[in-house]
């Protein structure tokens, strides 16, 4: 019975969302009763979607194949964790997860939004309800996860082996939280446009949502990248695949939004631009959802292509994005522009940041959509690959990264560029020194890699320099510096930490791109191959049986340059139900570097084709992403409202009094 | 029924909750709260500035400038008074309509899309169901897994090999039977099993290896009917009439009279004899390279005579079984499957006498597994 209850709960949630939308839009100005209604509706909507999600999870866990979805994508012999993750390892289930998170955010706004103006809250929840209704109805009518089977098959068809991995438990939920969290910013933007005013509370409200979404997007993308890296066995970590770009674009937009919302919260400036970015960021999330879910792209993410679904999503996309931007064009001029500032100021630096990021979004979008549009109009099939993106995206990131450390040093309202340069001179010197030492140690010559290293060190050291400068290390007694360090607000730490993370990630990307080594050999048991000072010996081949697969496991003994020996295991699996093969790469981590062993087929002589890579400092790029996300959480935990005090025209006459 | 009870109950509860939420804070005026919460924001900002000054993070002059900005913002905010809303008379009615409409919509859609009568069927229930067949693929998978770890366990292979045959995985079956022959001294049965698997793997056509294996089986046990049956069938198929006649005769001489294969053997013998005479005449007059196909056609015409009669007039289950077997011997698996399906139509009850033999035959030939 629980399946049918889940089905009804989902339909009821959709109906509640409709009621929430209609009441929210019709009566938003009529006071607290309406606000109470939409808040209640938002919470109920979440509860019922949760019930339906749990019902679906239960049918997967109990292998109830009277649910068609459970039959198609799970198997009785899967381990419990994969039975659960199989729920969203398919189109229908992942749509349900998507709307669950959407409803969760709606409910969160309803619960935590008590101190928001009632009319604003009613409108925000009205927009949230409209999004919920559209996506839940899309799920129910084109991709119903509760479709039944009769007669009931005895055994399920099992999930795609590539997806039977812990990555499926982590990557999609994180990414969805990021995507869908942007819907809150979107709803706030629409509410502001309809009501024709942006309250001071507006900015204070949007920034945490943008920050939370950005943080989860960062984690989701980093996790997706690492998953593709270790599971697909190609040894790559980013392919400029349209699906990846679909998540990168909202991330870039969210990064821009985060920075402009900062200006708005602290300085009540950039209002219109922030609203534009909020709409843009969520529109890009929807675009990503469309690209992945419509089936116009073939990848592990698209599961099954169904033209109806694609058309419906496209229509929803057109209405939402088109409507939002039309509303923006019509109403934006009624909003009052905020505080003034000089071009050289913190605000100015953040605008520059926004310009570069927005242009980067455009570049990625052109590269992603151009081939699709060309094909849609009967043109030839082309693919836009890494060279295009490396050139355009790279060219935009270089100036952004050069300017990045300068921003936090500039004062609000009006800044002193020369003074900032002087204060960063030490960091610049250290950057050059570290780069020279590194290049000298690697034995390379001046190349693009050197430029990349310079950028990475510059951003990372610049971030540290900001903290050093704030505590006036060396300029005042150490004890006082220590007190200042303790007194630094969390937001200051999080800014520095996030920028440091960017620097670390750049260093990882640059070193692995420049100094990665690779070898393909065919070796038998007992033979070995040497790469970058590491010796890999194929020591043993064994057959083993997993829960729902059988595997050939090959053991490699890797001798590092320091003569330490470690074992790595690579597998070729065949999943018994689907008879689909899958490979598991063997990865050994040495410090920040990794040794990657991928197993190919057996050749005629019985030898195995083995691909080995040495990837110097590759983990830095994921550690960098983790540091960025950590900074996001740190900033979120700072509940205090920070005011960006303007710098007065006169220079401050004396040092600020110590505590 | 209980599903509808739940649906109705939930609907009433939701409608009430929504209506109640709308009425809960009737006494408070929304507008007052709004401006309050906005001015609160300015107060919090002011307090933050004071706190920053106190902790030394902000110079007094900067703080003054920030406060001045804040005051300007507050004044602007106050100047933009919000017009009180109109039409609140309709709100109460609107909320009631919205609450009822919401649950009404949900029930209507569910009535259209739902399957309230279908019970759940979790794995535990399906396993407990009486007479539930142990799933073949699952059984194979578990034996396979065990054999990976104990590859020399001949009993395991003896279980696995026929299971592969039933699942129509003939290549796997061939390998499994080879493995059995490696693990124990060969006997006629084991050899014939391998030959049968080879035959099925090759769509009923005997490869030289299959013949050789069968001949080894006959050599080991000259009274082994199954190996002789396949050899005779192959000889008939090949149009090697003399050989076929002697093979069929030898086979029939081994019979007690109640063997299931006896009918086919007699049938094969008569075909071989009839064709043998024909061919010797033909050979005398005009040797033709297309002999084989001509002979096969004749056999087919005989079989199709039987098929036609059975389809038009019906027949006993034994006759249907013979038809299926004949098609299988001819290597026409598709027709065999059709014939089997028609036989099932004629005799739908699984308990009918003779069905067991028919089903076994069809199952071994993989007609059941693929038809599903």
Interface residues (C-beta under 8 A of the other chain):
Chain A: X1 X2 X3 X4 X5 X7 X8 X9 X11 X12 X14 X15 X16 X18 X19 X22 X23 X26 X27 X29 X30 X31 X32 X33 X34 X35 X36 X37 X39 X40 X41 X44 X59 X62 X63 X64 X65 X66 X76 X77 X115 X116 X117 X118 X119 X120 X140 X144 X148 X150 X152 X154 X155 X197 X199 X200 X201 X204 X268 X336 X339 X484 X487 X489 X543 X544 X545 X548 X550 X576 X577 X640 X641 X642 X643 X644 X645 X646 X647 X648 X650 X652 X656 X657 X658 X659
Chain B: X2 X3 X6 X7 X10 X11 X14 X17 X18 X21 X22 X23 X24 X25 X26 X28 X29 X30 X31 X33 X34 X37 X38 X40 X41 X42 X44 X45 X48 X49 X52 X55 X56 X57 X58 X59 X61 X62 X63 X65 X66 X69 X70 X73 X76 X77 X80 X82 X85 X86 X87 X88 X91 X92 X94 X95 X98 X99 X101 X102 X103 X105 X106 X109 X110 X113 X114 X115 X116 X118 X119 X120 X121 X122 X123 X124 X126 X132 X133 X135 X137 X138 X140 X141 X144 X145 X146 X148 X149 X151
